[in-house]
Amino acid sequence: MKRIPKLHFTQINRFLSNVDQSGGIKSCWLWQGFIKCSGYGSITINGEDYRAHRVSYFLANGSIDDQLLVLHRCDIRRCVNPNHLFQGTARDNSQDAVKKHRNARVFGERNGNHKLTKQQVNDIRRMCIERATPQKVVAKHYSVSEATISYIVNGGRWKQLA
């Protein structure tokens, strides 16, 4: 990670103007500025982009060990409350994820990004297997890829329903 430069008063004020601290010292302080597709806040300082939570940790503690990451106790990527941040290794981050069950892959309707319901998956299997409807037609009907239909029909996805 790149080293955060010493910040001027105006840069600190710009940083703080993007932080919602309305919930108080114990709550998450959510970054209101630019959010990267990774879900982390980002701020540009002297033409360089930095993760907002790292800047917050730097402002609160004066430095960041170059060998360590800045991790979230709260697991909220937009949070910049320095009380919720700590330094640790990539291994610490992985162990924290396992302990908090953040590493589990969630399938089916339990996955927040699911596009199909259990009923639709059962209907897809019936259409493709019993009625021999072409997978291309079924994929278009459900607005998913042909690969998704193939995975469903062949038991690669939603196999808990098979």
C-alpha positions in Angstrom: 0.0 0.0 0.0 1.2 3.5 -0.7 2.2 5.7 2.1 -0.3 8.5 3.0 1.3 11.9 2.8 1.2 14.5 5.6 -2.2 16.2 5.2 -2.8 20.0 5.2 -5.6 21.5 7.2 -7.8 22.0 4.1 -7.3 18.4 3.1 -8.3 17.2 6.6 -11.4 19.4 6.5 -12.3 18.0 3.0 -11.9 14.5 4.4 -14.0 15.2 7.4 -16.7 16.9 5.3 -17.3 13.4 3.7 -17.8 11.6 7.0 -21.2 11.1 8.6 -20.5 11.1 12.3 -24.1 11.7 13.3 -24.5 8.4 15.1 -21.9 9.2 17.7 -18.5 7.9 18.7 -19.6 4.2 18.9 -21.5 4.0 15.6 -20.0 3.5 12.2 -19.0 6.7 10.5 -20.0 6.1 6.9 -18.0 7.7 4.1 -20.1 10.0 2.0 -17.6 10.6 -0.7 -16.6 8.5 -3.7 -17.2 4.7 -3.2 -15.1 2.3 -5.4 -16.8 -0.7 -6.9 -15.0 -2.7 -4.1 -17.3 -0.9 -1.6 -14.5 1.0 0.0 -14.5 4.8 0.2 -11.9 6.7 -1.7 -10.4 10.1 -1.6 -7.9 11.8 -3.8 -5.0 13.6 -2.1 -2.3 15.4 -4.2 -3.6 13.6 -7.3 -3.4 10.1 -5.7 -6.3 7.9 -4.7 -6.3 6.5 -1.1 -8.8 4.3 0.7 -10.8 6.5 3.1 -10.6 4.1 6.0 -6.7 4.1 5.8 -6.7 7.9 5.8 -8.9 7.9 8.8 -6.6 5.5 10.6 -3.6 7.6 9.6 -5.3 10.8 10.9 -6.2 9.2 14.3 -2.9 7.4 14.8 -0.2 9.4 13.0 1.1 6.5 10.9 0.4 3.1 9.3 2.8 0.2 9.4 3.7 -0.4 5.7 3.7 -4.2 6.4 0.1 -4.2 7.7 -3.4 -3.7 6.5 -6.1 -1.5 8.1 -8.9 -3.8 9.0 -12.5 -3.2 10.1 -13.9 -4.6 13.4 -17.4 -3.7 12.1 -16.9 -5.3 8.6 -18.5 -2.2 7.0 -16.3 -1.1 4.1 -17.6 2.4 4.1 -16.9 2.9 7.8 -14.1 5.3 8.7 -14.6 5.5 12.5 -11.0 5.0 13.8 -12.4 3.2 16.8 -13.6 0.5 14.4 -10.2 0.2 12.6 -7.1 -1.8 13.5 -3.9 -2.9 11.8 -3.3 -6.6 11.0 -1.9 -8.9 8.4 -3.7 -10.5 5.5 -3.8 -13.7 7.7 -5.4 -11.8 10.5 -8.0 -10.5 8.0 -8.7 -14.1 6.8 -9.0 -15.5 10.3 -11.4 -12.7 11.2 -13.5 -13.5 8.2 -13.6 -17.2 9.1 -14.5 -16.3 12.8 -17.3 -14.0 11.6 -18.5 -16.4 8.9 -17.8 -13.8 6.2 -16.0 -16.4 4.1 -18.9 -18.7 3.5 -20.2 -18.7 0.0 -24.0 -18.4 -0.1 -26.0 -20.0 -2.8 -29.6 -19.9 -4.0 -32.1 -17.4 -2.7 -29.9 -16.9 0.4 -27.4 -15.1 -2.0 -28.5 -11.4 -2.2 -27.5 -11.3 -5.9 -29.7 -14.3 -6.9 -31.7 -13.9 -10.1 -33.8 -17.0 -9.8 -36.1 -18.4 -7.2 -36.4 -22.1 -6.2 -39.7 -22.3 -8.1 -38.1 -20.9 -11.3 -35.1 -23.4 -11.0 -37.6 -26.3 -10.7 -39.5 -24.9 -13.7 -36.3 -24.6 -15.7 -35.4 -28.2 -15.0 -38.9 -29.4 -16.0 -38.7 -27.3 -19.2 -35.3 -28.5 -20.3 -35.5 -32.2 -19.1 -39.1 -33.2 -19.3 -40.2 -31.0 -22.2 -36.9 -30.8 -24.0 -37.2 -27.0 -24.4 -33.9 -25.7 -25.8 -31.7 -24.1 -23.2 -31.2 -21.0 -25.3 -35.0 -20.4 -25.3 -35.2 -21.0 -21.5 -32.2 -18.7 -20.9 -33.8 -15.9 -22.9 -37.2 -16.4 -21.1 -35.5 -16.0 -17.7 -33.0 -13.3 -18.7 -30.0 -15.4 -17.7 -27.1 -16.9 -19.7 -27.2 -20.2 -21.4 -24.4 -21.3 -19.1 -26.5 -20.7 -16.1 -29.3 -22.9 -17.5 -26.7 -25.6 -18.3 -25.4 -25.4 -14.7 -28.9 -25.8 -13.3 -29.9 -28.7 -15.6 -26.6 -30.5 -15.0 -26.6 -30.1 -11.3 -23.8 -27.6 -11.1 -25.9 -24.8 -9.5 -28.9 -25.1 -7.2 -28.0 -28.8 -6.7 -29.7 -28.7 -3.3 -33.0 -28.8 -5.2 -32.0 -31.7 -7.5 
